[in-house]
Amino acid sequence: MKVPGYKILMLVILLAGANSISGQDINLSGIIIEKGTQQPIEAASILFETTTIGTISDVNGNYKLWTNDSARTVVFSAPGHEQVVISLDSISSTTLNVELTKKTTPANKLNAHPQEKNARKSRR
């Protein structure tokens, strides 16, 4: 059975159009630093919210992240730091540098547990 060329062309155009409707390519890159010290944060987590698409920052705090999903929000987090959530609708650049604030624990929330030393038993 021979398929006319215009039907194949229409199918290709239809499939290409469906792909562009489903999601837009998002390419993000930047550096994650600690607010105050301006030091890079290694192994910070960068994740498109409601997806499993993410990455971590390198030793210099740099990251690159790409998706063609319809993700509109990015979550930045690192151990010992406050989480930052940024809507992609609020940015105009593909370079996104983020400062994470160090978490502080109030003194009344700290628990101290001194170690007990075992008494030596003497044998006589």
N, C-alpha and C positions, 0 to 999 in steps of 0.2 A: 504494500500500500504506500503510495507516494503522498507525502504531506507537503502542501504548498509552502513556499518559503516565507510568505507573509505571516502564516500562522506560527511558525517557529519564531519569527521576529517579534510578534505580539506576545508570545509566551515569555521570551527573554525580557522584554520591557516590563511586563506585568510582575515577574519575579524580582527584577531590580527595584521596581517601585515599592513592592511589599517590604523589601529589606530596609529601604530608607524610612518607611513609615514605622517599622518596629522599634528602631532605636537609632540614636545619633552617635557617631564616634566621639568618645571623650578621652582626651589625652591630657593627663595632669602630671606635673613634675614640680619639684621644689625642695625645700630644706625644712627640717623640723628642728627648732632650737628651744632651749629652756629660757623662759621669760626671766629677766633679771640678770642672769649670767651670760646670756647670748651664746652659750655653748651648744654644739650640735647634740642631738639625742639619737643614740644608736639603738636600733631595734624597736623604734616606734612603729605602731601598727596603723596602717592606712587602709580603710575598708569602705567600699561603696555600701551604704546602708541598704538593708533588705536583700543583699546578695552574698555570695561567697567569694566575690572578687576583691582581692586586696593584695597588699605587699607590706614589706617592712623597710625602714630606712637603713642605710648603710652606716659604716663607722663615722662618716662625716655628716650624717643626718639627711643625706640626699635620698630622694625616692622618685620613682616613675611608675605611673599607673595608667592603664588603658582599658577601656571597655566600649562595646557597641550596644550595651544594655541601656535600658531607659532609666538608669539610676540618676537621681537628682540630688543626693545628699552624700557627703563624705564624712566619715568619722575618723578622727585622729586620737590615738591614745598611746600611753606608755606607762609602764609600772612606776608608781610613785608620783604620777602627774594627773592633773585634772583632764578629763576627756573634752575634746573640742569637736563640735558638729557644725559643718558648714554646708549651706545650701548652694548648689551650683548655679541656681537662678540669681544669686546675689553677687556673682563674680563675673568679670569680663575678660579674664586672662586665663591661659592654661598653665601659667606658673603660679603656684599657690604655696607661699612660705607661711609656716604656722609656728606660733609660739605656744608652748605648753607650760602651764603654771604648776609648780611643784606643790603637791598636797602637803598640808600641815595637819598634824594631829594635836588637838587641844591637850594641855597637860593633864586635865582631869579625866581624859580618856586613856591615858597610858597606864599599863599594868606592869608592876615590877614583881618578879618572882626570884628572890635570892636563892642561890643554890645551897642545899644543905650538905655539910661535910659529914661524912660517915665517921663516927668515933672508932678509933682503932681498939680492937679488943686484944688484950695481952693474954698470952698463955702462960700459965704458971704451973 
